[in-house]
Structure formats: structure tokens, C-alpha cells
Amino acid sequence: MSEPPQPPASVLAAGLQARCPRCGRGALFRRGLVPREKCDSCGLSYAFADSGDGPAVFAIFILGFLILGGALLVEFKLGPPVWVHILLWGILTPLLAFFLLRILKATLIALQFKHKAEQGRFALD
């Protein structure tokens, strides 16, 4: 007997946990930001997953706001030497960028799956 179909995973939960957008259990990424070929749990092929430059655009806006705001706050409240800024933001920015890109990419892939987004095609009349 086959199992009854399960409801799709929440887009937000799948994005935050980088899990399969259909079952919410299988890992979406192999390592870093490279998607797997299919879900280990439900077998969903990730061939449709093409988030393009969307995650990077959102990450630039979010990180720009956070990092610039943090740097200005630290500068005007604490007034540290320049080397503190270089060390603090030079380490914090790439770490935040990696984790934010991972979350954003997984979320956009989950949204693609939920809304059945695909390549645009010309209608043949």
C-alpha cells in the first residue's frame, strides 16, 4: 500500500532549515550552497531548483542595512580604532552572508516549488 500524500512543508520552515520543500525532512544542500540532486527522504528531484541571483540581491540589501547600521552604531557609540572595524566587520560580514544566502536560497527554492514556477514559454496559438 502506498502512503497517503502528506501536506507540503511550510515555505518558511523549509527555508530556515534548508530542507526539502515537499516533505520538510530531507536536506536541500549537499555542502555549502550546492543543492542535492534529489531529496533523500521523499525522492523529489531538485532539477527545478534555480534561484538565480534572487538570494544575492536580497542578501545585499539585508546585509548592507545590518552591517552599515552596525558599523555606524559602533563608531558613534564606542569610537574604536579602525583596526577594530576591519577585524569585526571583516569576519562578521562573510559569515552572515553565507548563512543568509543559505536561508534565502532555500526559501526561494521552496517558493518555486509551492507556486510551481518554471521557465517562461511563448504560447503557440
N, C-alpha and C positions, 0 to 999 in steps of 0.2 A: 504494500500500500504506500502511496505517496503521502507526504506530509501536507497539511493544508497550507495555502500560501500565507505567509506572515506579513504583517503590515510593514511598510518601508521604515527604515530608521529615520529619526529626526535629522534634518539637514544640519542643524546647529550641533547636535551631539556627534554626528559623523564627522563634521568639520573639526571640532575641538579635539576629538580623539584620533583623527586621521584613520577612520575605519571605513569599511565598505558602505556605500550609500544605500544598498539594498537590505542587507541583513544587520549591519551595525556591529558585526563581530570580527570579520577578517581584516587584517591590516591592509591599508591602502598603499603604503610606500614600502619599497624594498629596503632602501637606505637613503638617508637624506631626503631628497625631493624627487626621487625616481619612482614612478608608480610601478606596481607589480603588473604582471600580465593578466592575472585573474584573482578573484577572491579565494582564499584557502578554505573558507567556510561554506559559501553558497555557490561558488563557481562562476560568479558574474565576471564576464570579460571586461577589462578596463580599456578596451580598444577605443571606446567612445570618449575617453577622458583626455580632453585637450583644453586646458585652462588658458593657454596662450599667455599674453602679457598682463592679463587682468590682475592676478595676485601682486605682481610687481608694482603696478600703478597704485593699487590700494595701499600697499606696504610703504611706498614712498610718501604718500600723504600722511598716513598714520605715524610713521617713524619721524618724518620731518617735524610734525607737531610735537611729538613727545620729546625727541632729542633736543630740538631747538628750545622748546619751553624749559626743559630740564637744565640745559646749559645756561640759559639766561637767568633762571632762578638761582642756580648755584653761584653764578658770577655776581649777581647783585646782592644776594643774601650773605654769602660767605667770602667772596672776593679772593679765591685761591690763586696760586701762581698758574701760569699757562700749562706747565707740565702736568698738573692735576687734571685739567680739562682733556689734554691729549690722552692721558692714561685712562681716565674714566670713560670718556665717550668713544675712544678708540677701541675699547674692549666691549663696552655695553652695546654699541650700535650693531656690529656684526652678529652678536649673539641674539639680540632682539629681532634683527632682520631674518635670521634663519628660522626661528620659532614662529614668527609672524607669517612668513612666507609659507611655511608648512601648514599652518592653520587655514590661511586664506586659500591656498591651492586645494586643500581637501574640501573646504566649504564650497568653492566654485565647482568642483567636480561633482559634489553631492547635489548642487543646484542643477547642473547639467542633467544628471540622472533623473531627478524629480520632475523636471519640466520637459524631458525628452528633447533637449536642444541638440541640433545637428547642423551640419553644413548647409548653407542656403543653396537652393537649386532654382533654376529657371523653370517656369511652368511651360509645358509643351501643350499648346492649345490646338 
